[in-house]
Amino acid sequence: MTLYSLARRNIARNFSQYFLYIASMVFSIIIYFTFVTLKYSDTIAEQTASSQKLGSLMSGAAVILIFFVFIFIAYSNSFFMKKRKKEVALYALLGVRNRQIGFMLFFENLLLGLFSLVVGILLGFLCSKGFMTILIHLMGYDVVAPFTFSAAAAINTAIVFLVIFLVTSYQGYRLIYQFKLIDLFHASKKGEVAPKSSMIVAVLGVVLIVLGYWLAMQDLFTSKVWEKVGFLMTVLIILTTVIMGTFLLFHSVTGFVLAMIKKNEKWLWKGLHVITISQLLYRIRGNARTLTVIAVLSATTVTAGGAVYSLYYNTNDSAKTINPNTFMYQSTDAEIDKQVSAVLSDTKYDENIEALSITFHTKELNSPSTFDSSDKRGYTVIDEKTYNKLASVQHKEKLNVNDGYAVILDIGYDKRFSPIYTGKTITTGNGHLLTFQSFKTQTVLNGGTAGITVVVSNDQYKVLRNDGEVLHYRVLGVDHASVDLSKKIANQLPKEALFSSAPQDYQTSLESVGSLLFIGSFLGLVFLAATGSIIYFKVLTEAEEDKSQYNMLHKMGVSAKEMRKSIASQVFVIFVVPLAVGLLHSVVALKAFSSLLMIDLAKPVLLWMIAYTVIYGLYYFLTVASYNRIITLNNRTEG
């Protein structure tokens, strides 16, 4: 029997143990193949206006995926090697040379990789239509993508993953030279060393996490800490303190909590609680590194995915805030207006309004925190009557402006670096004064055409007519307007018309954010699959070590129901603790992101977290079922 055939038989015999590992690798290959296919796709280039940008995004995502998959495969291999060290030792005891054993392990890893590669590329091709359709839909286009097979994408995928599999297979080959025979026989009895709890270490872990949270919650633009330390260094400090604090949390803090629970003797001696707590006390502390990796991966996945989904979720509202009218342009020619009207089929409203473009002396608005510190600013001025007419058709509250006063409509207002408008006075070139009685963060004119708008009383407007240029705008409200209609109108207008289109701006935003959501979602699924797989492999490795203990309990008369309950409790804690810590990290990160962008992310982030938790929970049930099967089969075999 050749080493190759022996490797093939070993894979066939242990296929059930390798299944989740293979499934995770196949899924990673599918996603990588999809990213590369989309990069080379003619369909994407034809249908989207930002195909070059999308190609760059896909390339960047593919690099991240390669890096992550390499670490995941290497990490997973370490679990499998630990389980098989006794088998390797048996080969050595029977006289098989180290070189031959190394080649057998090399062939096994390589065969698993090649099998995963072939299946991944095949399934990637079959799924390419669906994935491409999802991407195009997220980007706002109503197109069904065709089946496409990119030879360039297949070659790219094959080369990249063959290199990864060769490197990780060599890792398996080198294993036999790293241990003595006696170490291999006792490898299953060696876990990660369970450190003793330390009050100092526990307090340090909590302090580091709190420090990281505090820095993350500081405002990026106004914080003295961010200013003095620097952006990159502050980010590095946050990541370092939170990750180190998380490790120390699992290292000591959870040990103290479990130790306190263990002191409740009345509860402890019910059922198998004493065994459950004792094993958890070892496993959470002994597996601190693994649990830290799970928590950090969960936090990364939820934070990145939640942030991108939040932007996508708010795209429509953002577009409506900037463009309250479907279309708007500066009207200078009656003949052009007729051409535009010929293109339009039906409108909710079609208003021609007058406005003034005035340059004001705005020195009083300046402060150390404002980004724009110029002494002169240009505003578009409309009267109260015009505002209320547009507010009525846009279903907004009407305004009542006093003579000598004004209301400024600044959709980009941010209290951190925008002027404090209320009570401040601005002056026209002819010396007319206007005092802001209030400000609003919504407008009735499209921001791209009119900019920041100032509303004055009807009488005040007449006074100001000689202080600036008189402009005429046409504002249109159209139900179910399309980008095609927008392009038809734009073709009728000169550039000087400053045409703004809500459908076009919405489509542009959707293309960028939709592609990010697509990449973020699938990268998140890969991270989630790897996260669940790492815990799965870790717990089942420990299940193999626990077989003798549970068999002893079985012989002592402990019911299968009690053992299943104990197993479910242990695995639940192992799954939930890193998930809870990861979600807490992501909540803080997303809160900081929300404050930075001044938008409410609560609803989309909550939806994203629920989706992540549900999928993550499936791995818990799969792990418990597999753990119970190992123990049950062993009890039947051993009696």
C-alpha positions, 0 to 999 in steps of 0.5 A: 500500500502506497503512502498516497493510498493510505492518506486517501483511506485515512481521509475516507475513514475520518471524513465526518470529522473533516466535514465542517473543515472542508465545508468552511474551506469550500465556502471560502473558495466560493466567496473568493472565486465570486469576488474574482469573477465579479472583478472580471465580469463584463456584466458588472462593467456594462450595468454599473457606472463604477465598475473600476471602483468595484474591481478595486474593492473586490481585489481588496476583499480578496486579499483580506480573504486570502490572509484570513483563510490561510490563518484559519486553515493553519489554525484548524490543522493544529486541532487535527494534528493534536487529535492524530498525534497518537495515531502518528506515534503508532506508525512510528512505533511500528517502524514507519520512518518519519519521512514517510509519515510526514509525506502521508500527512502532507498528502492528506492535507493536500488531498483535502485542499484539492478536493475543496478547491474543485468543489469550491470552484464548481459551486462558485460557478453554479452560484455566480449567477445568484451572487451577481444578481444579489450584487446588482440588486444591492447596487440598485439595478433591476437586472438578472445576471447570466451564468458566467464562467471566468477562466481567469478567475478559476486560474487565479483561485486555483493558484492562490489556494494551491499555494495556501494548501502547499504551505499548510500541508508542509506544516503537517509534514514538519509535525513529525520532526517536532515531537518525541515519541512519548510526547505524541502518545500523551498529546491528547492529555495536554491542553492549553495550560490553565493559569491560576486566577490573579486579582491583579491580572483580573483588575488589569484586564477590566482596566484595559478594556475600559481604557480602550472603550473610553478612547473609542468613545472620545470624539475624533474631531474634538478630543484632546487625546486624539489630537495629541496622540495622533490618529493611527497611534490612538487606534493602535492603542484602542485595539491593543488594550481591548484585545489584551483586556479580552485575553485577561478577561478570559484568563482571570475574570471569568475564573473568579466568577465561576469560582464564586458560583462554585461556592454556592454548595446548595446549587453545586451538588445538584445533578452534575453541576460540580462537574460542569463548573469544574470543567468550565473553570479549566476550559475558559481559563485554559483556552483563553487564547482561543476564546479571545480569537473568537471574541475579536473575530465576532466583534470585527464581523459585527462591527464591519457588517453593522456599519456597512448595513447601517449606511445602506439602510440610511441611504434613502433617507440621506438622499431625501435629506439632500434632495427633497425635490425629485429634480431641480435646476436653475431656469434661464431659458423658457425654451429649455423649460419646454423641452424638459416638460416634454420629457416629463409625463406626470408630476406631483408638483412643478414650481418655478421659484425666485431666489437670491444669491447673496454673499454675506459678511459672516465673521460673527459665525466664526469660532475656533471649532468651525471648519469654514473660518472665512469672513464671507459666505454665499447663501441662497435666500428665499422668502417665507412664502416660497418656503411654506409653499414648498414645505406644504407639498413636501409635508414639512412644517411651515415657518414664521420669520420675523422682519430683520431675522432669518432661519438658516437651512443647513443639512450638513449641520454638525454641532462639533464644527458648524457655526452656532447660528441662533442669535448671530448676525450676518450682513450684506454688502449694502449693510443690511443686517440679518439675525438668525432666530433659529436653524433647521437641519432640513431644507426645501431646495436641493443641496446640490443646486442651491447649497445652504439656504436662508429663509427671510420674511416676505418684506425682508426679501424685498429689501434684499433684492438689490443685495444679490443676484436674482435667480430662478429655479424650477423644482419638480416632484415626480412619483417613481422617477427613474435614473433614465428619466433623470438622464433625459432631463439632464441631456436637455440642460446646460451644465450651468443649470446645476441640475440635481436629481434625487434618483441619480444621487440615490443610485450613485450612493447605492452603488458604493454602499451596496457593493460594500454591503455585498463584500462585507456580508460575504466576508462576514459569513466567511469569518462567521463560518471560521469562528463557529468552526474553530469552536466546533473543532476545539470543543470536539477535541475536548470531547475526545479527551472527556470520553473516559470521564463520561463513561465512568459516570455512565457506569456509576449510573448517571443518566444520559439525560443528565450527561446531555444537560451537563454537555449542553451547559458547558458548550453553551458557556463556551459559545456565549461568553466570547459572543457576548464579549464580542457583541459588547466590543462591537456595540462600543465601536458602532456607538463611536461610529454613530457619533462620528457620522451623527446618524442613528444606527440602532435599528440596522445594527440590532438587525445585523446582530440578531442575524449574526447571533442566529447563524452563530447559534446554529453552530452551537446546536451542531456542536452539542449534537456532535459532542453527545454523539461522541459520548453516546457511541463511546458509552455503548462501545465501552459499556 
